[in-house]
Amino acid sequence: QVQLVESGGGVAQVGGSLTLSCVASGLTFSNYHMGWFRQGPGKEREFVAAMTGTNENRIYDQSVIGRFTISRDNAKNTVYLQMNNLKPEDTAVYFCAAQSRGGHYFRRDMYDYWGQGTQVTVSS
């Protein structure tokens, strides 16, 4: 079965950095577009970034442009989220997700598979 497993979360200081990883199994990774979402305390799950599986286009939410970078290594079935200049409002559980259809990358309902999430806490 398909599994997505996130890692790399933890506690960081304001202005610090963390890199999240998500390893996929049970699917042909290069055929899937990968996304990162997050859910802060008392908030709905929201889109952070996505990267297509073919031409490797990157899409970002406005709130993370210039601070976060999504990348992928198809040979390792892994997608990454490099997070720099972290802010307290970045505190959330971060989820990776996979979809094969393409398009509407910011919509949760477009994704077929989800990981369990990894906690990121930004401390001031």
MOHU-V239582 format. One line per field, one symbol per residue. phi: phi as a letter, one per 30 degrees, with the letter a starting at -180 (. if undefined). Layout:
phi->???
This chain:
phi->.dbbbdajdlcbdeidbbbcbbccbibdeddcdcbcbbbdeicddbdcabbddcdhdcbbdedceiccbcbbbddchbcbbdcchdbedddadcccbbbcdjihddcdddcdbbddjbdbbccc
